Amino acid sequence: MDHKLTSLEVLGMAIRSEEDAVKFYGHIADMINNEMVRDKYRHLAKEEANHRKMLVDHYKKMSGGHELPSKIPGEPETAEGGAVPEHISHSLEDLLILAVKREQAAKEFYRKAAAAATDLSGRRILEYLVHVEKGHEMMLKSELEAYLRDKGWYTGGEASEMIHAGP
């Protein structure tokens, strides 16, 4: 971060980050025809929306119910890097690689914010999000590996064959 942010600015940045993540994972879900895989990304988008709600509730509690802050200048714009980059918006592989990087960046952002938090409740929320983002990172690494192993099946571009493996 370019400058020291207040607790409310950190929360505002985190809220916008979760909003971006909802759109990002929704975009990935829309690229996939395999219902089982698509549902993972829809679930991830819903989870990010729930994180946003938790952060908004804490922001309102800390600010006495004030509106969310306007955009904070500087880098990063959000913990997870902003909107879906147009130049890779049609490459699932590049988006999955970016998703892992964004979750790593969010984890680090929340870790630093938690260390700097002056209120116990805020620190607990941010520490919780560190662990959640780490879980997302691990899951997305696994998803990237699955995609690279069988791109046709993963995206639903090929009909999957059912294999009977039992009596």
Backbone hydrogen bonds, N-H to C=O, Kabsch-Sander energy under -0.5 kcal/mol:
donor,donor_aa,acceptor,acceptor_aa,energy
2,D,75,E,-1.1
10,V,6,T,-2.5
11,L,7,S,-2.3
12,G,8,L,-2.4
13,M,9,E,-2.7
14,A,10,V,-2.6
15,I,11,L,-2.6
16,R,12,G,-2.2
17,S,13,M,-2.2
18,E,14,A,-2.3
19,E,15,I,-2.1
20,D,16,R,-2.5
21,A,17,S,-2.3
22,V,18,E,-2.1
23,K,19,E,-1.8
24,F,20,D,-2.7
25,Y,21,A,-2.8
26,G,22,V,-1.9
27,H,23,K,-2.4
28,I,24,F,-2.0
29,A,25,Y,-2.4
30,D,26,G,-2.1
31,M,27,H,-0.7
31,M,28,I,-1.3
32,I,29,A,-1.4
33,N,155,T,-3.4
35,E,33,N,-0.8
38,R,34,N,-3.3
39,D,35,E,-2.4
40,K,36,M,-0.8
40,K,37,V,-0.8
41,Y,37,V,-1.3
42,R,38,R,-2.1
43,H,39,D,-2.5
44,L,40,K,-2.3
45,A,41,Y,-2.3
46,K,42,R,-2.2
47,E,43,H,-2.4
48,E,44,L,-2.3
49,A,45,A,-2.0
50,N,46,K,-2.1
51,H,47,E,-2.0
52,R,48,E,-2.1
53,K,49,A,-2.1
54,M,50,N,-2.2
55,L,51,H,-2.4
56,V,52,R,-3.0
57,D,53,K,-2.7
58,H,54,M,-1.9
59,Y,55,L,-2.7
60,K,56,V,-2.8
61,K,57,D,-1.9
62,M,58,H,-2.6
63,S,59,Y,-2.6
64,G,60,K,-0.8
65,G,60,K,-2.7
79,A,13,M,-0.6
81,G,78,T,-0.9
88,I,85,P,-1.4
89,S,86,E,-1.1
91,S,88,I,-1.9
92,L,90,H,-0.8
95,L,91,S,-2.5
96,L,92,L,-2.6
97,I,93,E,-2.3
98,L,94,D,-2.5
99,A,95,L,-2.5
100,V,96,L,-2.0
101,K,97,I,-1.9
102,R,98,L,-3.0
103,E,99,A,-2.3
104,Q,100,V,-2.1
105,A,101,K,-2.5
106,A,102,R,-2.7
107,K,103,E,-2.5
108,E,104,Q,-2.2
109,F,105,A,-2.7
110,Y,106,A,-2.9
111,R,107,K,-2.1
112,K,108,E,-2.5
113,A,109,F,-2.5
114,A,110,Y,-2.6
115,A,111,R,-2.0
116,A,112,K,-1.5
117,A,113,A,-1.1
123,R,119,D,-2.4
124,R,120,L,-2.4
125,I,121,S,-2.2
126,L,122,G,-2.6
127,E,123,R,-2.7
128,Y,124,R,-2.4
129,L,125,I,-2.3
130,V,126,L,-1.6
131,H,127,E,-1.5
132,V,128,Y,-2.1
133,E,129,L,-2.9
134,K,130,V,-1.8
135,G,131,H,-2.0
136,H,132,V,-2.3
137,E,133,E,-2.6
138,M,134,K,-2.3
139,M,135,G,-2.4
140,L,136,H,-2.8
141,K,137,E,-2.1
142,S,138,M,-1.9
143,E,139,M,-2.4
144,L,140,L,-2.6
145,E,141,K,-2.1
146,A,142,S,-2.3
147,Y,143,E,-2.6
148,L,144,L,-2.6
149,R,145,E,-1.8
150,D,146,A,-1.7
154,Y,150,D,-2.6
155,T,151,K,-2.3
156,G,152,G,-0.9
156,G,153,W,-0.5
157,G,152,G,-1.4
158,E,152,G,-1.6
164,H,162,M,-0.5
165,A,163,I,-0.7
